[in-house]
Amino acid sequence: MTEGDRQIRLGPIETVNRLHAVVDRLESENADLRRQVDELRLSSSRVPQDSTEMRRLLEENRGLVEENRRIKQRLEKTAPRVAWAEQLTSEEGKESKLTVDYRRLSRELRKSQLERQETLEKLADVEASHEKLREDYQRLVQISSQRRRSHPDSISGVV
């Protein structure tokens, strides 16, 4: 399993963090190598006492140049992975915005359903009250008609 395969299995944020750590480490190594090259330049400004020291310094310099080239290559290889992981992270941010929107809409739907339920309960109460009023009216009509039959003159106003 390559480093890239392991990073794909990681979450995007972990991948970005790890890639940034790798980039930081490589940049630190590169800075160390530059310091060493600068030190070599300073030391090479002194004329070597013999050809053995000169060969040693040249070999050391070649090694540092080669190491610097490898670090630059690793940085170039890492850059697309960092960009890819940052893109995933931004897409994850979009997903979280969608999640927030979904939760907000879910709350609004639940609130709307509760309001609908309350309205239905109020409607049922109004219908029950209406039915009771209808029954009371029917009773009053019956009482009134019974009074008319039993006292036809008193109701009509004739005494």
Phi, psi and omega in degrees: 000128181276169178300320179297319179297319179295322182291327178296324180288338179284162174291158183301323182290317177298319180298314179299315181298316180294318180295321176296322178296318179296315180299316179299316180297315181294321177295323178296315178298319180297318178297320177299316180296321178296319177299318180295320178297317178299318178298320178295321179298316178297316181288331180282344176294334172282139180286124179298148182285329179213172183290335179295315178296322179298315179297318180299315179296319179296318178297316180298319179295316178300318178299318179293320178297317179296316179297319178298319178297317179297319179296317178298319178297317179296321177298318179294323178289327183284328185305313179297325179292322177296315179298317180298315181293322177294324177296316178300319180297318179293324176294324177296323175297321177295319179298321180291328175295319177297321178297318178297315178299317180299316180296318179298314179295324177297317178298316179297320178296314178299318179297316179297320179294321177296316178298319179298316179298316178298319179297318178297320178295317178297319178299318178297320177297316179297317179297319178295317178296318178298316179296319178296317177298320178298315179297317178298318179298314179300318178298316179297321177297317179296315180299316181297317180291325177295319179295321179298318180291319183280328180227073185295326184282323184289330181282320183286350178099358178268127182251000000 
